[in-house]
Amino acid sequence: MSNVKVVDVIIRKTAEKTKLTGEGNLSVSISSPSVIEIQGSAQDVVRYVRQGKDLLIYMKDGSVIRCNNYFVEDPETHNQSELVFNDNQELTHISFADAGEASGAAVTELTAQATPISSIEPFLTQESILSDAPWGWIAGAALGGGAIGALLAHGGDGETKTKIIDNTKEVESATPTFMLTDLAGDKQGVLSANAITDDNTPTFSGTGQPGATIQIKDSSGNTLASAMVSKDGTWTVKLPTQTDGEHTWSVVQIDGSKTTSAGSITVTVDTAVASVTLATTAGDNVINASEQSAGFTLSGASKNLAQGTELTVTLNGKSYTAEVGANGVWSVKVPAADAQALGDGTWTVNVSGKDAAAIP
């Protein structure tokens, strides 16, 4: 199809025809069951969706044709609207066996059945005569653009009066959502804002408009990863390897010509491996009677642990708290009473703590 779309709306009961033209998204208002004849090929359609009583036609050029009240039935004739494509070579009738019933704004993916036809007359009542009505409606509908059209009214004296109307209607899209998940290391789970993670390829997931594209961008606006929203409205994508440090990532949804922000999140990636060591105790790892009587000090060093990080030192069932100093060293005093409770033999000292990413 060309960028300019042409859609004829022929009311089935009266054969009155309304012609709509426009670029980008089109919103077609249906007041009575009609034949919706799109000038173009059915091959230009990506998918069909029912939302409530409306039919949404997603085109390969990224635009959407929304047929409002397409699935409303005439209570007298029981007619519904019919969709036809006219590519100037043949007519193709599109039907939906699985249209079913939709409540509220529920979205249903449709399966289209294409059937070649020779004429649209079988869709019209016998009393109607297929011809242009004594008026024509030419309107453009560009997404969010305030496009205008002209309603031409012909008086009996041949004078043409033009009334400017606004036919713009934005095609609704599901609002995107997201969450960020750490799937690496010992501590995994959903990350909150300003969290620290050791996963340098965290995973984004969320919901959005089926068929829309989700993009993850860095603080400079560069696209790091993208995914398509699946039919059930969910999506997931894993970031490529990120450097250590603070990152702000934003999530946007692109549906046709409409871009919607889902927000952003700032986290710090920290993949440095932390460690602690225990220095030789009392110079020779032997506690003599004098040292046992007065108490002694346990000390050591650490790597990739921030100053102030708490360490737990355990000896003979007793736990002591130490803090990492500016140069990475730590120490803790074992009081005389605890030292004197140690009998002769070999004792094991355990030192543990958590790094900035809360990893033991």
Secondary structure, 3 states (H helix, E strand, C coil): CCCEEEEEEEECCCCCEEEEEEECCEEEECCCCEEEEEECCHHHEEEEEEECCEEEEEECCCCEEEEECCCCCCCCCCCCCEEEEECCCCEEEEEECCCCCCCCCCEEEECEEEEEECCCHHHCCCCCCCCCCCEEEECCCCCCCCCEEEEEEECCCCCEEEEEEECCCCCCCCCCEEEEEECCCCCCEEECCCCEECCCCCEEEEECCCCCEEEEECCCCCEEEEEECCCCCEEEEECCCCCCEEEEEEEEEEECCEEEEEEEEEEEECCCCCEEEECCHHHCCCCCHHHHHHCEEEEEEEECCCCCCEEEEEECCEEEEEECCCCCEEEEEECHHHHHCCCCCCCCEEEEECCCCCCC
